[in-house]
Amino acid sequence: MKITAIKPFVLDAGIYVKIETDEGIYGLGEGGMKRRGRAIAEVIYSMAPDLIGQDPFRIEHLWQVMFRGGFFPGGGIQTSAVSAVDLALWDIKGKALGVPVYELLGGLVRDKVVCYPHNGDPGDIDKLVASCRKTQAAGYKFVRWGMVDPEGEEGNILEPSRAVRFGIEQVKAVREQLGEEIEICVDVHTRLDPSAVIQFCKGVEQYRPYFIEDPIRSESSESLRLVRQQTSVPIAVGEQWAGKWAFRQVIEEELTDYARIDICIAGGLTEAKKIAGWCETHFIYLAPHNPLGPVSTAACLHLCLASSLVGVQELPRPPMSALTDVFPVQVPYADGHLLVPEGPGLGIEFNEEALNDVAPPEPKIGAGFRRDDGSYTNW
């Protein structure tokens, strides 16, 4: 079998790739950082000469060629492109052998994967509680929302001291209203500095959050040491990291409790399974970052089904609730859990004709935040 074509598709909903072979089997992949979709597509085009005519079963070899072939490290843009191609190669291999991808990763470790949703209206505590009740009633064992400044939502303002005080009130209200059984996750989105994070964590410790996600900016992971020294609240980090090397310090120094691997940024399943094994040696559980589309969801599911230490998988939209014209077959879901796919490969199907008249999206202004004094803060 040989690779005959590589087709990237840039949509508002994400960056996808279809890899075709001379035996009629195709594979699907998805890249992260969807606001950089055009750049990622160009990287995929640039790698095509190294891939056309190659054996798609040589996944590790092709990963090394894509990652190292340009000499200069390309950061998250490059690894997002590598991730998309890598996922498609795993999909091809599973289809060719007639087995689901999780079988290629070692076989089933669990029968289903627990997920957390994205809860809405975080700027209003009563509405947030109502959103959490709704997802709890739908079968979810987890709730999750992002940190906000209630006085700055309309103007994209986030003043850390206000956000911290309000965040503590949110966690308190949800715990008291929904009871002890629900698991609470709060996504700080790297918006705070260590001192503010420590204040927030100390304020919510008594309400037992499942984890606080991305509490500080990802550029300086050693700053997590200070947070770890000051609080017992579990921490989850890693969604912005491009490859295993970025995870090295937090794994080796045990600076996190959950690894937020983004399969569509970190380097695909080839890299994710290496990070997962490394995490296992330090009792760090997986909590895959999955804000994207059906291919990402499927890939995360297969990783979780075949990995020993899994905490929870992100699932902002249940399968078959979006892009059903493009992906008419998606992975199974019920009651807050993703279930074992039955089909070979990733277990999803692609309708390329649905994209015939779809133009690439135009660039948009970013969604950053500012403080009261006008200075730019993090996303």
Number of C-alpha atoms within 10 A of each C-alpha: 14 15 23 18 16 21 15 25 18 23 18 14 14 18 29 26 24 21 25 22 20 12 11 10 15 24 27 27 28 32 38 30 18 21 20 17 27 19 18 27 24 15 20 23 15 13 21 18 12 13 21 17 15 15 16 25 17 12 19 14 11 21 21 11 15 25 20 12 13 12 8 8 12 15 14 23 23 25 30 34 36 31 33 32 35 32 32 30 32 29 28 26 24 23 20 17 12 12 18 23 31 25 15 16 17 12 15 18 14 14 11 19 20 21 24 24 22 18 21 16 16 22 21 14 18 14 14 21 23 18 20 27 18 14 19 18 12 12 12 21 20 23 25 25 23 17 25 26 22 18 15 18 13 8 9 16 23 26 21 21 14 14 24 24 15 22 26 19 14 23 24 18 17 23 19 12 13 15 10 12 9 18 19 22 24 21 18 22 20 20 22 24 14 18 12 19 24 20 17 24 25 15 18 19 16 12 17 18 20 20 22 24 25 24 27 23 20 18 11 8 18 13 15 23 15 13 23 17 10 15 17 12 21 19 24 26 31 24 22 21 21 25 25 19 10 16 22 15 14 20 22 13 12 17 23 29 23 27 26 26 31 29 33 35 29 32 31 32 27 20 22 23 20 12 21 23 15 17 24 16 10 14 16 23 21 25 26 31 24 26 15 22 22 28 29 26 27 25 29 27 27 27 24 28 26 21 22 17 19 23 18 22 23 21 23 17 17 20 21 16 9 15 14 16 14 15 19 13 17 23 23 18 17 14 16 22 21 25 19 21 21 12 17 20 32 34 23 20 20 18 13 12 10 13 13 8 7 12 11 13 14 9 11 7 6 8 8 12 20 17 16 12 8 9 9 13 16 15 15
